[in-house]
Amino acid sequence: MKSLTAQQALHEALREEMARDDAVLLMGEGMATLRPDLVETFGAERVRNTPLSEAAIAGCAVGASAMGLRPVIDLLYAPFFTYAMDALVNSAGKLRYMSGGQFSFPLVALAQTGAGWGVGAQHSHNLEAWFVHSPGLKVVMPSTPADVKGLLKSAIRDDNPVVFLLDMTLGFTPGEVAEEPEAALVPLGQAAVRRAGRDVTLVSYAKSVGTCLQAAEALAGEGVEAEVIDLRSLKPLDLDTVLRSVRRTGRLVVVHEAGPLCGVGAEVACAVAERAFDALKAPVRRVTSADVPTPASFALEQVFVPQAGQVVAVVQELMGTKAPAAA
Amino acid sequence: MNAVELLERMLLIRAYEERVAELQKQGPFPSTCSSQGQEASAVGLMAALRPQDRILTNHRSAGHLLARGADPGRILAEVMGKAAGYCQGKSGSLHISVKELGVVLTSTIVGGELSMAPGVALAMKMRREPGVVACIFGDGAACEGIFHEALNLASAWRLPILFVCENNQWQAYVRRQETMLTEHVSDWAKGYPMPARTVDGNDVGAVLDAAQAAVASIEAGEGPYLLETWTWRQRGHYSGDDEAHITAEERAPWLERDPIQRLRQHLLHEGLLDAAGAQALQARARARIDAAVAFAQEAPWPQPAQLLTDVYA
């Protein structure tokens, strides 16, 4: 094992997959400028700067992938995806089905997301649920450098379009990553149990996983054992791991930074209600941001982002160790 | 391809569009966006393209597909949602792709074909594959931002793309003059910069010559090319329209320039075709469409299980 930041892990995944498969192609705003070593190793034809034309970059990736290349595009920040929605949602996600299976679209669309840098709502917007709602796409949102590398490698090898979102604030946090390229692979669609526990299941992804682990640590001091599940892939969504845990603990809290309405938390909660209702000892709860644009002010951002203390308080309510707060 | 063969292809498209319109009038039949009146543009372009060339088209594509050699029975089966359609009934009329004919991607999102064409061309260029990419869109799509993004990207990367704007004077329900202050879409190519030309889109020979010259320019290393074919949509935006928005004053001169009438008159005048021969061509085209309709009507529906297939690779 070696220690890498998430950004370093991402770069290493790109390098390894480009070396492994000549069909892998990188395009984006500054892709060549910011990754000169890849240009040197693989040539300017495969590592391309693009105009600031998100719709054209994404469309270009769709066309190239239909022809058998494996483009990876960097659209920088998740809100910039809104310019690329036609290519990603209408073309990449639908044209395999609409063409009766004549084409496949093995592409990866990268962007950073999430609050924490004070850049405001047009750079920071957790819109992962939009893509989960779009047929034909896969959606990945890792929480550790090992998963950034392993999931990105799997995403590049996948024959379907994958939206890959990296939480901005995780980018420079170091973590252990496997040395050997194949050992680093992490399959899409498998959640990870980050901490075992028997009293309550905390389901989360991206940087909220860290929040849940902090909450679990605090709860352990009170004798409450929280299990922390990191979804890693939002589509396909590993509900089996969630259901297995909830059937044991009988309590579920879903924590994510995206807003609550029609989000991943709502989907997980519904799946548990539909398939494990008998096991529940308490109502399912969510801890999410409010349904507001991400604020730029640090003070407001901290109110916006779910905090470990909120998770602890909700778990205490579910455990009956604290009176419910007044509505 | 000689001029009589060009006429035969145009007659096939006309027979298809007329028959579809009849079926729509008669009873339940899916709506379509007719390419009637634009046959010369489709046939001239496709006659200039070679098997190695790739094509991206749009919702008004029946003419392009038939001119490329697609089977009218499988097109009609697709329009009717049958399993024998080119896309197994999952496209309907609006986004038919036929990979085996090089019709690689079709989008009904206006400008969708423009977004994807650079990637197709980039893949061909990187793999040193011969051929060009023909990307067919209308004057409506030229008002989308993606038109300008795609031309800029194609020019910056010198991609082998023949952009073909079929300027049919209508953008859905809006006359082009209301939304574009330039007369010609080809004028917009100058800024990228990119060679461009406007050609009489109702003159199949002119379209063929211009398209061949454009392909030659691309293959000579001059970069992408924008060809505008000046034509007219003889029907409404889609088959459900009553066409009340089209005035008799604007219709009359364009019907005088009907591409099929013009070519037929020319061939008769030149002695390349006689009246009996012209009638025989017409009858043959209609018979092919009759057979295609029968095939599509008898074709089975997709199985219910097909609902869930081909979402993911």
HADDOCK unambig.tbl for C-alpha pairs under 7 A between the chains (distance, minus, plus):
assign (segid A and resid 53 and name CA) (segid B and resid 149 and name CA) 6.26 0.50 0.50
assign (segid A and resid 55 and name CA) (segid B and resid 115 and name CA) 6.94 0.50 0.50
assign (segid A and resid 55 and name CA) (segid B and resid 146 and name CA) 6.75 0.50 0.50
assign (segid A and resid 56 and name CA) (segid B and resid 115 and name CA) 5.38 0.50 0.50
assign (segid A and resid 56 and name CA) (segid B and resid 146 and name CA) 6.58 0.50 0.50
assign (segid A and resid 56 and name CA) (segid B and resid 149 and name CA) 5.90 0.50 0.50
assign (segid A and resid 56 and name CA) (segid B and resid 150 and name CA) 5.96 0.50 0.50
assign (segid A and resid 59 and name CA) (segid B and resid 115 and name CA) 4.45 0.50 0.50
assign (segid A and resid 59 and name CA) (segid B and resid 116 and name CA) 4.57 0.50 0.50
assign (segid A and resid 59 and name CA) (segid B and resid 119 and name CA) 6.96 0.50 0.50
assign (segid A and resid 60 and name CA) (segid B and resid 115 and name CA) 6.32 0.50 0.50
assign (segid A and resid 60 and name CA) (segid B and resid 116 and name CA) 5.15 0.50 0.50
assign (segid A and resid 60 and name CA) (segid B and resid 117 and name CA) 6.91 0.50 0.50
assign (segid A and resid 60 and name CA) (segid B and resid 118 and name CA) 5.32 0.50 0.50
assign (segid A and resid 60 and name CA) (segid B and resid 119 and name CA) 3.80 0.50 0.50
assign (segid A and resid 61 and name CA) (segid B and resid 119 and name CA) 5.76 0.50 0.50
assign (segid A and resid 62 and name CA) (segid B and resid 116 and name CA) 6.00 0.50 0.50
assign (segid A and resid 62 and name CA) (segid B and resid 119 and name CA) 6.65 0.50 0.50
assign (segid A and resid 63 and name CA) (segid B and resid 116 and name CA) 4.45 0.50 0.50
assign (segid A and resid 63 and name CA) (segid B and resid 117 and name CA) 6.09 0.50 0.50
assign (segid A and resid 63 and name CA) (segid B and resid 118 and name CA) 6.87 0.50 0.50
assign (segid A and resid 63 and name CA) (segid B and resid 119 and name CA) 4.10 0.50 0.50
assign (segid A and resid 63 and name CA) (segid B and resid 120 and name CA) 4.59 0.50 0.50
assign (segid A and resid 64 and name CA) (segid B and resid 119 and name CA) 4.09 0.50 0.50
assign (segid A and resid 64 and name CA) (segid B and resid 120 and name CA) 4.92 0.50 0.50
assign (segid A and resid 64 and name CA) (segid B and resid 122 and name CA) 6.60 0.50 0.50
assign (segid A and resid 64 and name CA) (segid B and resid 123 and name CA) 5.30 0.50 0.50
assign (segid A and resid 67 and name CA) (segid B and resid 120 and name CA) 6.18 0.50 0.50
assign (segid A and resid 67 and name CA) (segid B and resid 123 and name CA) 6.31 0.50 0.50
assign (segid A and resid 69 and name CA) (segid B and resid 123 and name CA) 6.69 0.50 0.50
assign (segid A and resid 96 and name CA) (segid B and resid 310 and name CA) 6.35 0.50 0.50
assign (segid A and resid 96 and name CA) (segid B and resid 311 and name CA) 6.39 0.50 0.50
assign (segid A and resid 97 and name CA) (segid B and resid 90 and name CA) 6.83 0.50 0.50
assign (segid A and resid 97 and name CA) (segid B and resid 310 and name CA) 4.99 0.50 0.50
assign (segid A and resid 97 and name CA) (segid B and resid 311 and name CA) 4.97 0.50 0.50
assign (segid A and resid 98 and name CA) (segid B and resid 87 and name CA) 6.61 0.50 0.50
assign (segid A and resid 98 and name CA) (segid B and resid 90 and name CA) 4.94 0.50 0.50
assign (segid A and resid 98 and name CA) (segid B and resid 91 and name CA) 4.75 0.50 0.50
assign (segid A and resid 99 and name CA) (segid B and resid 87 and name CA) 4.60 0.50 0.50
assign (segid A and resid 99 and name CA) (segid B and resid 90 and name CA) 6.64 0.50 0.50
assign (segid A and resid 99 and name CA) (segid B and resid 91 and name CA) 6.15 0.50 0.50
assign (segid A and resid 99 and name CA) (segid B and resid 96 and name CA) 6.79 0.50 0.50
assign (segid A and resid 99 and name CA) (segid B and resid 97 and name CA) 6.07 0.50 0.50
assign (segid A and resid 100 and name CA) (segid B and resid 87 and name CA) 4.16 0.50 0.50
assign (segid A and resid 100 and name CA) (segid B and resid 88 and name CA) 5.25 0.50 0.50
assign (segid A and resid 100 and name CA) (segid B and resid 90 and name CA) 6.01 0.50 0.50
assign (segid A and resid 100 and name CA) (segid B and resid 310 and name CA) 6.53 0.50 0.50
assign (segid A and resid 101 and name CA) (segid B and resid 310 and name CA) 5.11 0.50 0.50
assign (segid A and resid 102 and name CA) (segid B and resid 99 and name CA) 6.64 0.50 0.50
assign (segid A and resid 104 and name CA) (segid B and resid 313 and name CA) 6.15 0.50 0.50
assign (segid A and resid 136 and name CA) (segid B and resid 311 and name CA) 5.36 0.50 0.50
assign (segid A and resid 136 and name CA) (segid B and resid 312 and name CA) 5.78 0.50 0.50
assign (segid A and resid 159 and name CA) (segid B and resid 313 and name CA) 5.84 0.50 0.50
assign (segid A and resid 160 and name CA) (segid B and resid 312 and name CA) 6.34 0.50 0.50
assign (segid A and resid 160 and name CA) (segid B and resid 313 and name CA) 6.08 0.50 0.50
